Amino acid sequence: MQEIANTFLTILAGQSTNAYGDLTDAGTVQTAHVPAFLAETRQTFWDPVAQEPRTVRTTTARVSTWNTILAGFESQQLVDENTGAVYYVEDVIYPPTIIGAPVDLRLTLRRVTGPGV
């Protein structure tokens, strides 16, 4: 992972209770300075209903397997330390390996407005 890392990530975790008693993301730093490869891809397609082209952006990250990153409602978020962008982890993919050696995790991310949101 060190060879292709283009940024560092901070992993935020934890929950707190707001004034109404609802659980919200607390944004407590779990791990900082995690080397990662972060890439954004775009795909343009034609929307027949609106009669105009649409662009879908997807952000993918790769991190080492020693990181404990969970997807979904485990309330973890990632912060790109270079840009300050905050991402919600939608999916964690553990790629198969032939020799049994650990391989990098592939994460599907969604950009959100800020930590704890």
C-alpha positions in Angstrom: 0.0 0.0 0.0 2.8 2.4 0.8 4.0 2.5 -2.9 0.7 3.8 -4.3 -0.7 5.9 -1.5 -1.7 9.3 -2.7 -3.1 10.6 0.6 -3.5 10.0 4.3 -6.9 9.3 6.0 -8.2 9.8 9.5 -10.8 7.3 10.7 -13.6 8.8 12.7 -15.9 6.7 14.9 -18.2 6.8 17.9 -21.7 7.9 18.6 -23.2 10.4 21.0 -26.8 11.4 21.9 -28.1 14.8 20.8 -30.6 17.0 22.7 -33.6 14.9 21.4 -32.1 11.6 22.5 -31.2 10.5 19.0 -27.9 8.8 18.3 -25.5 10.9 16.1 -22.0 10.4 14.8 -19.5 11.8 17.3 -16.6 12.1 15.0 -14.0 10.9 17.5 -10.6 10.2 15.9 -10.0 6.4 16.0 -6.9 6.3 13.8 -4.9 9.1 12.1 -2.4 9.2 9.2 -3.5 6.0 7.5 -1.8 5.8 4.1 -4.4 5.2 1.4 -5.0 5.4 -2.4 -8.1 7.6 -3.2 -9.6 7.9 -6.6 -12.8 9.4 -8.0 -14.3 8.1 -11.2 -17.1 9.5 -13.3 -19.6 7.9 -15.6 -21.9 9.9 -17.9 -25.1 8.4 -19.1 -28.2 9.7 -20.9 -31.3 10.2 -18.7 -34.3 9.5 -21.0 -36.8 11.1 -18.6 -35.0 14.5 -18.2 -33.6 14.3 -21.8 -30.2 15.3 -20.6 -26.9 13.7 -19.7 -26.2 12.8 -16.1 -22.9 12.2 -14.4 -22.4 9.7 -11.5 -19.3 10.1 -9.4 -17.9 7.2 -7.5 -15.1 7.4 -4.9 -13.0 4.4 -4.2 -10.2 4.0 -1.6 -7.6 1.3 -1.0 -6.1 0.8 2.5 -4.1 -1.9 4.2 -5.9 -4.9 5.7 -4.6 -4.0 9.2 -7.1 -1.1 9.4 -10.4 -1.8 11.1 -12.9 -0.1 8.8 -16.5 -1.0 8.8 -19.3 -0.1 6.4 -22.8 1.0 6.9 -24.4 1.8 10.2 -21.2 1.3 12.3 -20.9 5.2 12.1 -17.4 5.3 10.7 -16.3 8.2 8.5 -13.0 8.9 6.7 -11.4 12.3 6.4 -8.9 13.0 3.6 -6.1 14.8 5.4 -4.9 16.5 2.2 -8.3 18.0 1.1 -10.4 17.9 4.3 -13.2 16.0 2.4 -15.3 13.7 4.6 -16.5 10.3 3.3 -19.1 7.8 4.6 -18.0 4.1 4.0 -20.7 2.4 1.9 -19.0 -0.9 1.3 -15.8 -2.7 2.3 -14.6 -5.4 -0.2 -12.1 -8.0 0.9 -10.6 -9.2 -2.4 -9.7 -12.9 -2.7 -6.1 -14.0 -2.7 -4.6 -17.1 -4.1 -1.6 -17.5 -1.7 -3.4 -16.4 1.5 -1.4 -13.2 2.0 -3.4 -10.2 3.0 -4.4 -7.8 0.2 -5.5 -4.2 0.4 -9.2 -3.5 1.3 -11.2 -1.8 -1.4 -13.7 0.8 0.0 -16.6 2.4 -1.8 -17.2 5.9 -0.3 -19.8 8.6 -0.4 -18.8 12.2 0.2 -20.7 13.9 3.0 -20.9 17.5 4.3 -18.8 17.1 7.4 -17.7 14.9 10.3 -20.5 13.7 12.5 -23.1 14.3 9.8 
